[in-house]
C-alpha cells in the first residue's frame, strides 16, 4: 500500500515543483523588466471615460420631435447640434481607436468637416411613412428645414445626405435606431458657430405639407 501511495505522490510532487519553479522564473523576469507588446491591439488608447464623455455630449446637444395628424404619424425626427467640442472629441476618439497618424487625423477631420468650420452643423435622423416624401434631398421636395435663433431670425438648411462611413463616427455614441430613418448632415452657411454657442440654443424647424415640428437644441456646452 505505501509503495502504491509513493508512486501516486511522486508524479504529483514533480509537477507541483515544476510549476512553482516556472512561476518563480516568470516572477523574477517580471520584477526585472516589463514585457512590451510590439503589436498593440485595435483601439489602443481609447478609454471608457472618453467614450462616456462623448456620449454625454451627444445627449446634451440632442433633441427630438414627433408630429401627428388624425392619430397618424406625419414625421419623426432626431437631431444633434455638432458643437466644436463634439467635432474635436469624435475625431480624437477615432484617431486613438484606429491608431491614426497625425496626418491621417487631419485627413479624417477635413473629410468629415471640410467647408463646415464656418457654418453651423446639425446631424438629423428623419422619417415619414409616405415613401414619396421620405427624401429631404429629392428635387422639388416639399419639406423646408431651417434654423431659428433666439432673436427670431432664420436660416435655411443646405441639406446633405450622410455617407455610411462618416455616419459611423457619430452613431457609435448615439443610441439611434436608423432602421426607421434616413440620416442627413444639415449645414447652415454664414452662421457664426461662436455666436450660436454663446447664445446657448437654437431650434431646428421642419415644415412639410402635413405638419410642422420644432426641435430645441442646446448649442452651449454642459459646462457653459
C-alpha positions as CSV (number, residue, x, y, z in Angstrom):
1,X,0.0,0.0,0.0
2,X,2.8,2.5,0.9
3,X,4.6,1.7,-2.3
4,X,1.4,2.5,-4.2
5,X,0.9,5.8,-2.5
6,X,4.5,6.8,-3.2
7,X,4.0,6.0,-6.9
8,X,1.0,8.3,-7.0
9,X,2.6,11.1,-4.9
10,X,5.8,11.3,-6.8
11,X,4.4,12.4,-10.2
12,X,2.2,14.9,-8.4
13,X,5.1,16.4,-6.4
14,X,7.2,16.6,-9.6
15,X,4.5,18.5,-11.4
16,X,3.9,20.9,-8.5
17,X,7.6,21.6,-8.1
18,X,8.0,22.3,-11.8
19,X,5.0,24.7,-11.8
20,X,6.5,26.6,-8.8
21,X,9.9,26.8,-10.4
22,X,8.3,28.2,-13.6
23,X,6.3,30.8,-11.6
24,X,9.4,31.9,-9.8
25,X,11.3,32.4,-13.0
26,X,8.4,34.4,-14.5
27,X,8.2,36.4,-11.3
28,X,11.9,37.3,-11.4
29,X,11.7,38.2,-15.0
30,X,8.6,40.5,-14.4
31,X,10.4,42.1,-11.4
32,X,13.5,42.9,-13.5
33,X,11.6,44.3,-16.6
34,X,8.2,44.6,-18.1
35,X,7.4,42.9,-21.4
36,X,6.0,45.2,-24.1
37,X,3.7,44.0,-26.9
38,X,5.3,45.3,-30.1
39,X,2.0,44.9,-31.9
40,X,-0.6,46.9,-30.0
41,X,-4.2,45.8,-30.3
42,X,-7.0,47.6,-32.1
43,X,-8.3,50.5,-30.0
44,X,-5.1,51.2,-28.0
45,X,-5.5,54.5,-26.1
46,X,-9.3,54.7,-26.0
47,X,-10.9,54.6,-22.6
48,X,-14.4,54.1,-21.3
49,X,-14.2,57.5,-19.7
50,X,-13.6,59.2,-23.0
51,X,-16.4,57.2,-24.6
52,X,-18.8,58.2,-21.8
53,X,-17.8,61.8,-22.2
54,X,-18.6,61.9,-25.9
55,X,-21.9,60.1,-25.3
56,X,-22.9,62.7,-22.7
57,X,-22.0,65.5,-25.1
58,X,-24.2,63.9,-27.8
59,X,-27.1,63.5,-25.4
60,X,-26.7,67.1,-24.1
61,X,-26.9,68.6,-27.6
62,X,-29.7,66.2,-28.8
63,X,-33.4,66.7,-29.2
64,X,-36.4,65.0,-31.0
65,X,-39.9,65.6,-32.2
66,X,-42.8,63.5,-33.3
67,X,-45.6,65.1,-35.3
68,X,-49.1,63.5,-35.7
69,X,-52.2,64.3,-37.6
70,X,-55.5,62.5,-37.1
71,X,-53.7,60.0,-34.9
72,X,-51.2,59.2,-37.7
73,X,-47.5,59.9,-37.8
74,X,-46.6,62.8,-40.1
75,X,-42.9,62.5,-39.3
76,X,-40.5,61.8,-36.6
77,X,-37.0,63.3,-36.3
78,X,-34.0,63.3,-34.0
79,X,-31.2,65.8,-34.2
80,X,-27.9,66.7,-32.5
81,X,-26.1,70.0,-32.7
82,X,-22.5,69.4,-33.8
83,X,-20.6,71.6,-31.4
84,X,-16.9,72.4,-31.6
85,X,-16.3,70.1,-28.7
86,X,-18.1,67.2,-30.3
87,X,-16.1,67.7,-33.5
88,X,-12.8,67.5,-31.6
89,X,-13.9,64.7,-29.3
90,X,-15.2,62.4,-32.1
91,X,-12.0,62.9,-34.2
92,X,-9.7,62.4,-31.2
93,X,-11.6,59.2,-30.3
94,X,-11.5,57.8,-33.8
95,X,-7.8,58.7,-34.1
96,X,-6.9,56.7,-30.9
97,X,-9.3,53.8,-31.7
98,X,-7.7,53.3,-35.2
99,X,-4.2,54.3,-34.2
100,X,-4.1,57.0,-36.9
101,X,-1.0,59.1,-37.6
102,X,-1.2,63.0,-37.2
103,X,-1.6,63.3,-41.0
104,X,-4.4,60.7,-41.1
105,X,-6.1,62.5,-38.2
106,X,-6.0,65.7,-40.2
107,X,-7.4,63.9,-43.3
108,X,-10.2,62.5,-41.2
109,X,-11.2,65.9,-39.8
110,X,-11.1,67.5,-43.2
111,X,-13.0,64.7,-44.9
112,X,-15.7,64.8,-42.2
113,X,-16.0,68.5,-41.6
114,X,-14.4,70.2,-44.6
115,X,-16.1,73.5,-45.5
116,X,-18.2,73.5,-42.4
117,X,-16.0,75.2,-39.8
118,X,-17.7,78.5,-40.7
119,X,-21.2,77.1,-40.7
120,X,-23.5,75.6,-38.1
121,X,-24.0,71.9,-38.4
122,X,-26.8,69.6,-37.2
123,X,-27.0,65.8,-37.7
124,X,-30.6,64.8,-38.4
125,X,-32.3,61.4,-38.5
126,X,-35.7,61.8,-40.3
127,X,-38.6,59.5,-41.1
128,X,-42.0,60.0,-42.6
129,X,-44.3,57.0,-43.5
130,X,-45.0,58.3,-47.0
131,X,-42.3,56.8,-49.2
132,X,-42.7,59.6,-51.8
133,X,-41.9,62.2,-49.1
134,X,-39.2,60.4,-47.3
135,X,-36.3,62.1,-49.0
136,X,-35.2,65.6,-48.0
137,X,-32.8,65.9,-50.9
138,X,-35.3,64.9,-53.6
139,X,-35.7,67.6,-56.3
140,X,-38.8,69.6,-55.7
141,X,-39.2,68.3,-52.1
142,X,-42.0,70.0,-50.2
143,X,-40.0,69.9,-46.9
144,X,-38.4,73.0,-45.7
145,X,-35.8,72.9,-42.9
146,X,-34.4,76.0,-41.2
147,X,-32.5,77.1,-38.1
148,X,-34.3,79.5,-35.8
149,X,-32.1,81.6,-33.5
150,X,-33.1,83.2,-30.2
151,X,-33.7,86.6,-31.9
152,X,-36.2,85.0,-34.2
153,X,-34.1,85.2,-37.3
154,X,-34.0,82.1,-39.5
155,X,-31.5,80.4,-41.9
156,X,-32.5,77.8,-44.4
157,X,-30.6,74.5,-44.3
158,X,-28.3,73.2,-47.0
159,X,-29.4,69.6,-46.8
160,X,-26.8,66.9,-47.4
161,X,-27.2,63.1,-47.0
162,X,-24.5,61.5,-44.9
163,X,-22.5,58.5,-46.2
164,X,-22.2,55.4,-44.1
165,X,-18.6,55.7,-43.1
166,X,-18.9,59.2,-41.8
167,X,-22.2,58.3,-40.0
168,X,-20.4,55.6,-38.1
169,X,-18.2,58.2,-36.4
170,X,-21.3,59.6,-34.7
171,X,-23.6,56.6,-34.4
172,X,-21.3,54.7,-32.1
173,X,-22.1,57.3,-29.5
174,X,-25.8,57.9,-30.4
175,X,-28.2,55.1,-29.5
176,X,-30.4,55.8,-32.5
177,X,-32.3,53.1,-34.4
178,X,-31.7,54.0,-38.1
179,X,-33.9,51.3,-39.4
180,X,-36.7,53.8,-39.4
181,X,-34.9,56.9,-40.8
182,X,-32.5,58.4,-43.2
183,X,-29.5,60.3,-42.0
184,X,-28.6,63.9,-43.0
185,X,-25.9,66.4,-42.1
186,X,-27.5,69.9,-42.3
187,X,-25.3,72.9,-42.8
188,X,-26.3,76.5,-42.2
189,X,-23.7,78.6,-44.1
190,X,-22.9,82.1,-42.9
191,X,-23.9,81.4,-39.3
192,X,-21.2,82.1,-36.7
193,X,-20.6,78.9,-34.7
194,X,-19.0,81.0,-31.9
195,X,-22.1,83.3,-31.8
196,X,-24.6,80.4,-31.8
197,X,-22.8,78.6,-29.0
198,X,-22.6,81.9,-27.0
199,X,-26.4,82.3,-27.3
200,X,-26.9,78.9,-25.9
201,X,-29.7,77.3,-28.0
202,X,-31.3,77.0,-31.4
203,X,-34.4,75.5,-32.9
204,X,-34.3,73.2,-35.9
205,X,-37.7,73.7,-37.6
206,X,-39.0,71.0,-40.1
207,X,-42.0,72.1,-42.1
208,X,-44.0,70.0,-44.6
209,X,-47.3,69.7,-46.3
210,X,-49.0,67.9,-43.4
211,X,-47.4,69.5,-40.4
212,X,-44.5,71.3,-38.7
213,X,-42.2,70.4,-35.9
214,X,-39.6,72.2,-33.9
215,X,-36.5,70.6,-32.2
216,X,-34.9,72.7,-29.5
217,X,-31.1,72.1,-29.3
218,X,-28.6,73.3,-26.8
219,X,-25.7,74.9,-28.6
220,X,-23.7,75.8,-25.5
221,X,-21.7,73.1,-23.7
222,X,-22.6,71.4,-20.4
223,X,-20.0,73.5,-18.5
224,X,-21.1,76.8,-20.0
